[in-house]
Amino acid sequence: MAVLGVDGWRGRWVGALLEGRSVRLLDLADVPAVLAVPDVEVVGIDMPIGLSDGGVRACDVEARQRLGRAGSSVFPAPVRAVLGAGDYAEARRLSVETTGGRSLSAQSFQLVAAIRGLDDALGDPPAERVVEVHPELAFRALDARVCDPKPSARGQAQRIRALEPVLDVLDALADAPPRVPAVDALDACAAAWSARRIADGTAECVGDGAIDARGRPMRICW
């Protein structure tokens, strides 16, 4: 059975449907469309799932530590209260009130609508086949030589080189949907590799085992 890796893209989602070595890139409108892709065993999605009620998630801290200089790619997940905010000012206020002083970065706020959509779509109890992943953890597990920023030519070449031994990444990129950026396509492919490891029971995860108020684990796997 196939697995699906998913990365956010301008209010939409790029999916990488992986079966064996073959991978097909998809342009998906929203989370319901992601969850509706048929015959998928595990969905690995690059988006926070388990959300803290009042503090920093241990998985975010551990992921940043593992990535070293690339740790800035792990945005601190907002606290759950922020999902109800109508604008950035309200989100910052709710974050400060809930955490006892920690505000919310503009980059993290840009993810709030996508996190809210994912949180709503997962339902209660949450869909266990949907797991939070982070592409940079996957890339560095695949090849320690991945070190340059992903928008650069060097960074993209390093990520393609890391993926080539495990899936047909060049064929996938050549047949990608129109306008899908290479950086998001490669992240989705890395998420798909993580999803395959999750399905096979060989994935690594960071986190302290905490579960959020809606029963979602606060962890990141690859």
C-alpha positions as CSV (number, residue, x, y, z in Angstrom):
1,M,0.0,0.0,0.0
2,A,1.1,3.6,-0.7
3,V,2.1,6.3,1.8
4,L,1.7,10.0,1.3
5,G,4.1,12.9,2.2
6,V,2.6,16.4,2.4
7,D,4.0,19.9,2.5
8,G,2.2,23.2,2.7
9,W,2.3,25.4,-0.3
10,R,0.6,28.9,-0.6
11,G,-2.6,27.8,1.1
12,R,-2.6,24.5,-0.7
13,W,-0.7,21.2,-0.2
14,V,1.9,19.3,-2.2
15,G,1.5,15.6,-1.9
16,A,4.0,12.9,-2.7
17,L,2.3,9.6,-3.2
18,L,5.0,6.9,-2.7
19,E,4.7,3.2,-3.6
20,G,7.9,1.2,-3.8
21,R,10.3,3.6,-5.4
22,S,7.7,5.2,-7.6
23,V,6.5,8.7,-6.4
24,R,3.8,10.9,-7.9
25,L,3.4,14.5,-7.0
26,L,-0.1,15.9,-6.3
27,D,-1.6,19.4,-6.0
28,L,-4.1,19.2,-3.2
29,A,-6.5,22.0,-2.3
30,D,-7.0,21.4,1.4
31,V,-6.7,18.9,4.2
32,P,-9.9,17.0,3.3
33,A,-8.4,16.5,-0.1
34,V,-5.2,15.2,1.5
35,L,-7.1,12.8,3.7
36,A,-9.2,11.7,0.7
37,V,-6.3,10.4,-1.3
38,P,-7.2,6.7,-1.6
39,D,-5.4,3.6,-0.4
40,V,-2.9,5.5,1.8
41,E,-1.5,3.7,4.8
42,V,0.3,6.6,6.5
43,V,0.2,10.4,5.8
44,G,3.4,12.2,6.9
45,I,2.6,15.9,7.1
46,D,5.0,18.8,7.7
47,M,2.7,20.7,10.0
48,P,2.2,20.7,13.8
49,I,-0.4,18.3,15.0
50,G,-0.2,18.0,18.8
51,L,-0.5,21.5,20.4
52,S,0.6,22.6,23.8
53,D,-1.9,24.5,26.1
54,G,0.8,26.6,27.7
55,G,4.4,25.9,26.9
56,V,7.0,24.9,24.3
57,R,6.7,21.5,22.8
58,A,9.6,19.2,23.7
59,C,9.7,17.8,20.1
60,D,10.3,21.3,18.7
61,V,13.2,21.8,21.1
62,E,14.8,18.4,20.3
63,A,14.3,18.9,16.6
64,R,16.1,22.2,16.6
65,Q,18.9,20.7,18.7
66,R,19.4,17.8,16.2
67,L,19.4,20.2,13.2
68,G,22.0,22.5,14.7
69,R,22.5,25.5,12.4
70,A,19.4,24.5,10.4
71,G,17.3,24.4,13.6
72,S,15.6,27.7,12.5
73,S,13.6,25.7,10.0
74,V,11.6,24.3,13.0
75,F,9.1,27.1,13.8
76,P,7.8,26.9,17.4
77,A,4.3,25.5,17.3
78,P,1.6,27.9,18.5
79,V,-0.3,27.0,21.7
80,R,-3.8,25.7,21.1
81,A,-5.5,28.9,22.2
82,V,-4.0,30.8,19.2
83,L,-6.1,28.7,16.8
84,G,-9.1,30.9,17.8
85,A,-7.3,34.2,16.9
86,G,-8.8,36.5,14.3
87,D,-5.5,38.3,13.5
88,Y,-1.9,38.5,14.4
89,A,-2.3,41.0,17.2
90,E,-4.9,38.8,18.9
91,A,-2.7,35.7,18.3
92,R,0.2,37.4,20.0
93,R,-2.0,38.5,23.0
94,L,-3.4,35.0,23.4
95,S,0.1,33.5,23.2
96,V,1.5,35.8,25.9
97,E,-1.5,35.3,28.2
98,T,-1.5,31.5,27.8
99,T,2.3,30.9,28.1
100,G,3.0,33.6,30.7
101,G,5.0,35.8,28.4
102,R,6.0,34.0,25.2
103,S,4.8,35.8,22.1
104,L,4.2,34.4,18.6
105,S,6.5,35.0,15.6
106,A,5.0,36.2,12.3
107,Q,6.3,33.0,10.6
108,S,4.5,30.8,13.1
109,F,1.3,32.9,12.7
110,Q,1.4,32.3,9.0
111,L,0.9,28.6,9.7
112,V,-2.1,29.1,12.0
113,A,-4.8,28.8,9.3
114,A,-3.2,25.6,8.0
115,I,-2.8,24.2,11.5
116,R,-6.5,25.0,12.3
117,G,-7.6,23.3,9.1
118,L,-5.6,20.2,9.9
119,D,-6.8,20.2,13.6
120,D,-10.4,20.4,12.5
121,A,-10.1,17.7,9.8
122,L,-8.4,15.1,12.1
123,G,-11.5,15.1,14.3
124,D,-12.0,13.2,17.6
125,P,-10.5,10.8,18.1
126,P,-7.7,11.9,15.8
127,A,-6.8,10.0,12.7
128,E,-3.8,7.9,13.9
129,R,-2.5,7.4,10.4
130,V,-1.7,11.1,10.1
131,V,1.7,11.8,11.7
132,E,3.7,15.0,12.0
133,V,7.1,14.9,10.2
134,H,9.8,17.4,9.4
135,P,11.7,17.2,6.0
136,E,15.0,18.6,7.3
137,L,15.3,15.8,9.8
138,A,14.6,13.3,7.0
139,F,17.1,14.8,4.6
140,R,19.9,14.7,7.2
141,A,19.1,11.2,8.1
142,L,19.3,10.3,4.5
143,D,22.6,12.1,3.8
144,A,24.7,14.0,6.3
145,R,26.0,16.1,3.4
146,V,22.7,18.1,3.2
147,C,23.8,21.4,4.7
148,D,22.9,24.3,2.4
149,P,19.6,26.2,2.4
150,K,16.9,24.5,0.3
151,P,16.2,27.4,-2.1
152,S,19.8,27.5,-3.3
153,A,21.1,25.4,-6.2
154,R,23.5,23.6,-3.9
155,G,20.7,22.9,-1.4
156,Q,18.3,21.5,-4.0
157,A,21.1,19.3,-5.5
158,Q,22.0,18.0,-2.1
159,R,18.4,17.1,-1.4
160,I,17.9,15.4,-4.7
161,R,21.1,13.4,-4.2
162,A,19.8,12.3,-0.7
163,L,16.5,11.1,-2.1
164,E,17.7,9.4,-5.3
165,P,18.8,6.1,-3.5
166,V,15.3,5.6,-2.0
167,L,12.8,6.9,-4.5
168,D,12.6,8.1,-8.2
169,V,12.7,11.8,-7.4
170,L,13.8,13.1,-10.8
171,D,10.9,11.3,-12.5
172,A,8.5,12.8,-9.9
173,L,9.9,16.3,-10.5
174,A,9.7,16.0,-14.2
175,D,6.0,15.1,-14.0
176,A,5.1,17.5,-11.2
177,P,1.9,19.5,-11.4
178,P,2.3,22.9,-13.0
179,R,3.6,25.7,-10.8
180,V,4.6,23.4,-7.9
181,P,7.9,24.7,-6.6
182,A,10.9,22.4,-6.4
183,V,11.5,23.1,-2.8
184,D,8.0,22.1,-1.7
185,A,8.0,19.0,-4.0
186,L,11.3,17.8,-2.5
187,D,10.0,18.4,1.1
188,A,6.9,16.4,0.2
189,C,9.1,13.6,-1.1
190,A,11.2,13.6,2.2
191,A,7.9,13.5,4.1
192,A,6.8,10.5,2.0
193,W,10.1,8.7,2.9
194,S,9.3,9.4,6.6
195,A,5.8,8.1,6.1
196,R,7.2,4.9,4.7
197,R,9.4,4.4,7.7
198,I,6.5,5.1,10.0
199,A,4.4,2.5,8.2
200,D,7.3,0.0,8.4
201,G,7.9,0.7,12.1
202,T,11.5,1.9,11.6
203,A,10.9,5.7,12.1
204,E,12.7,7.8,14.7
205,C,10.8,10.4,16.7
206,V,11.5,13.2,19.0
207,G,9.2,14.3,21.9
208,D,8.5,13.5,25.5
209,G,5.5,11.4,25.0
210,A,3.0,14.2,25.9
211,I,-0.5,14.1,24.5
212,D,-2.4,17.3,23.9
213,A,-6.0,18.2,24.9
214,R,-7.5,16.6,21.8
215,G,-5.6,13.4,22.2
216,R,-2.9,14.2,19.6
217,P,0.7,13.2,20.3
218,M,3.2,16.1,20.5
219,R,6.0,14.5,18.5
220,I,7.9,14.8,15.2
221,C,8.9,11.6,13.3
222,W,11.1,10.8,10.3
